[in-house]
């Protein structure tokens, strides 16, 4: 029997398509299996803003990725730099230094070369001016180490990768759900697939798993993340239910990582159960550092200014889920209106507006309104107004004397009109997954690589724990997708033909 394909890739998001493209450089026949139909394809990558956290040592590096940067744009922008040391420090600090050291170092060191490789393939990038830079004194200043985004955001990224894959002769099957791996004592030899209602075996010399985490599976969420997680909204695709993780565990793959942890954010309270591609990431509500958050009891419950938004947003969703009723209100006044991100302007928001604090609080349903008004007044009295507000740095404008402080960007809520936005927990992806080595080979429970099996993306465990630096998810998928594809393609090209 001959192999149907050299490399089979399970999934069709950023990690999977990078794996397919890298494999195609080393072998002839590459197949991508996508569980979703074509309209819903692309996994969680379709729902992202397309931001990539990468190492760069100044604007000259960025110009290699964004060759159409104009002289005016460079003159009016302080891009700064983001060194390997800064990236590693952020990754270690936010994961409480539990991140796998070898995989973390590979992620950081391969970040720029991988994105540059994507650019040579035809993926276009731009600077994230609207998300990661504020204009002060006539000049944009980037902050938080996050500068690069794919043109068109997540949808543009996936569309570009699909077009490049097809141009390179990579075959994509939609509505093709991988059910199990074809494996024996010699390793993995293909995938059992249900395609358009029909089950078949597709043989391949190597398989790359890149089909996301288990965040869209409420039973697994409750089993691994804990009670109450079935109540979270799913930010992205409804198809990431842990299938690829399960099929690898079934043949002896080793689980690793923060199985009770996930990336979860503040999300529109009345958003649908799963992500809506027409809205994309617009349901997220990430401007909380400029205001305050109040729960159903009328109390603040977190330090909104603890750190830059892209270092706190991925863990604050869990904190909101733990509040009474699993929701909160983000409250702002007119002074920071210009700082609010575009997602606050979409029509699908639960927003309350008033010219008085009393009038605003009276509209906060499901909330102890008297306690909320007292909490806002108590907060206002505690703000160090003598310290200047600066959204581009951790400005030290804080509160004093509160049980829960606000460490930076503490603006008084005193200038009408006042606005409140209702948010709940939106889960993005889970942190537990499969153990891999630096060649992206899946490791079994005896500590040995499983021949013919590779993995990348959200379903890999051991890199993110408790939290993660914003934008490192897509970078992680691309880096290890490329490594998995390269090694799978090399192994397939050199493998003997099955008898």
PyMOL commands that set and color helices and strands:
alter all, ss='L'
color gray80, all
select helices_A, chain A and resi 14-24+38-40+43-47+59-65+71-75+84-94+101-109+111-121+129-132+153-167+218-225+229-231+243-249+280-283+288-290+309-321+324-326+334-339+342-345+357-361+369-382+457-459+472-494
alter helices_A, ss='H'
color red, helices_A
select strands_A, chain A and resi 5-10+30-33+51-52+77-78+125-127+133-136+139-142+148-150+171-173+176-184+187-195+198-209+233-234+255-256+262-268+292-294+328-332+351-354+418-430+433-434+441-443+449-455
alter strands_A, ss='S'
color yellow, strands_A
deselect
rebuild
show_as cartoon
